[in-house]
Amino acid sequence: MRFYPPLLFQRIWVVNIDKGFTGVQVKIKRSFLNKNYNSSIFGGTIFSAADPFYPVLFHQLLSKKGYKLKVWSKSSSIHYLKPGLSDLYFKINLSDDDIANAEAVLNTGGKYMAHHPIDIYNKDGEICVSVMNEIYLRNLNFTDVSL
């Protein structure tokens, strides 16, 4: 994903993807390509960094378990708390409970929608941005037998 053009040109770097796709570490490198007139990272760059990773993790993890899925970010809200005047960092982790809950919902109702948070930090460990992503998963193999 490091060389995927929408991430590459905004200086969004995938630092590490956990084995089994249970987590990801991301760095948003502040550069002349993504600085605004206040010398902070564009809000759109930060939002772009937060958007794809929960869907990618869920898709990869559950596809390996045999699910055929449609996955996307359904909605998001973002709160800019401090300007991104340095490189920014975040880590996402899917817990065993997150995964079990998604599977249970996919197996009983066919679609999973849930909000998942991302806090984005500067080099000093201060939260600069807080994002809430609503993730949508549809189990394409689900058949509702209650009808």
Disulfide bonds with the S-S distance in Angstrom:
none
